[in-house]
Amino acid sequence: MKYISTRGGVAPQSFSNVVLEGLARDGGLYLPETTPDFSSKLDSLKSLNYQDLAVEIFTPFVEDCMSKGELKALVYKSYESFTDTAITPLVKVNDIHVLELFHGPTFAFKDLALQFLGNLFEHFLTKEGRKLNILGATSGDTGSAAIYGVRGKAGIDIFMLHPEGRVSPVQERQMTTVTDANVHNIAVKGTFDDCQALVKSCFNDLEFRDQYKLGAVNSINWARVLAQISYYFFAYFRFLEKNPGKTPRFSVPTGNFGDIFAGYMAKSMGLPMGKLILATNSNDILSRAVINGDYSTKDVTATYSPSMDIQLASNFERYLFFLLNKDGKELSSRMEAFGKTGTLPLSDEEKAKIKLNFDGCAVSEEETLATIKAHHEKGYLLDPHSAIGICAAKNLKAENPICLATAHPAKFVDAVVKATGAEPPKPEAIAALSGCETRLAKSDATVTAIQGILKDTLA
């Protein structure tokens, strides 16, 4: 398997190069040249545990760079810190199924990918005798998951940008209480979109990128998406055990299109499912794109679901590549126009093609809180992001929904208290954060300021 850029400006790359580079040098995102077909293998996969299933899903994507034995060792190491033996248990909650993705070390779905990516980095860097400086941006959960994935690892420093005052207190403390020498947190005076733009600008400065050996942990890194594909397969098999003959629909709360793109890839690989439900909060650029083809930016609004307070969904480019029949030149032209105007034009035919795979729904703050309250009264507590996915499935009257629960409610105390009148129970690891030392730098939202921090730290 080789990998190509969505913008068509680089030669096909190996999996290891794609992992270590992150963003393609032409500014595009990497995708596999071909999509493996698993439709004839479903029966042989359905009884595997999560780790062995992940090995089978990952194998065709990575086999040019590692043996199956090496891959299996990395996968098992990546999920050994998860607190549920199923890794991603599928639970029945009232009249829906909830896929719990928050049993990793930072209590968010990002752990599924970033524990694996951290081990991939270490594996390839050790093999090639290289060092890497990771530069990333987070709206909340990616930061802590990435930090926990690489803290203390040899040959790696991580610089994580987050929007100052726009992540939850728990999310901030999960990042800033990690004081390992290779971890550097930076609060940026701006939005997540500003942070993401700064990261991309640093990567597109090829001289700076090469000199400081930059690598990426955001979902611009293909390995992030790859790691998330496996839980769609796992949830499908667990669903069929209790609901034979039925076809599930996945409802995915998403701000950057990475998690739902993994679902699209699973469907493209032959996993039977209905249309994916794309759920957003009031920062609704993605739901507007699905509902009426309006992919245009607006100001970012702060909400109870801060991990989705995004108006520039970087992973949408990967889907656009398929939508535009893998025409890198056309995609480059449209992305250039989008960068100038804030609007990406879509033809009527393209809008119709989007609707073949996705339904969209934007969920209000009032609906989010009401969903948390209603399920709490029936004995199940949700975080605000997971509530958005559940509310979207309800609003669209979806049959057989599997709703992705992307974070533990204890990470979003304010929303839970507002909805239920009581603080959520805190896992011991979250409760312990309040007494820990913190370390944090602050920065203006300029490329010069961010590059200056890296230069000073790595001098």
Salt bridges, closest charged atoms under 4 A:
GLU21 OE1 - ARG209 NH2 3.77
ASP43 OD1 - LYS46 NZ 3.79
ASP52 OD1 - LYS72 NZ 3.92
GLU56 OE2 - LYS68 NZ 2.88
GLU70 OE2 - LYS127 NZ 3.77
GLU100 OE1 - HIS103 NE2 2.86
GLU122 OE1 - LYS77 NZ 3.43
GLU122 OE1 - LYS153 NZ 3.37
GLU128 OE1 - ARG130 NH1 3.02
ASP141 OD1 - LYS411 NZ 2.71
ASP157 OD2 - HIS184 NE2 2.79
GLU164 OE2 - LYS442 NZ 3.18
ASP180 OD1 - ARG151 NH2 2.91
ASP210 OD1 - ARG25 NH1 2.89
GLU241 OE2 - ARG238 NH2 2.83
ASP284 OD1 - ARG288 NE 2.81
ASP294 OD2 - ARG288 NH1 2.90
GLU317 OE1 - ARG7 NH2 2.84
GLU330 OE2 - ARG334 NE 2.68
GLU336 OE2 - LYS340 NZ 3.43
GLU350 OE1 - ARG334 NH1 2.76
ASP359 OD2 - ARG249 NH2 2.72
ASP359 OD1 - LYS275 NZ 3.16
GLU377 OE2 - LYS373 NZ 2.64
ASP383 OD2 - HIS385 ND1 2.69
ASP444 OD1 - LYS189 NZ 3.65
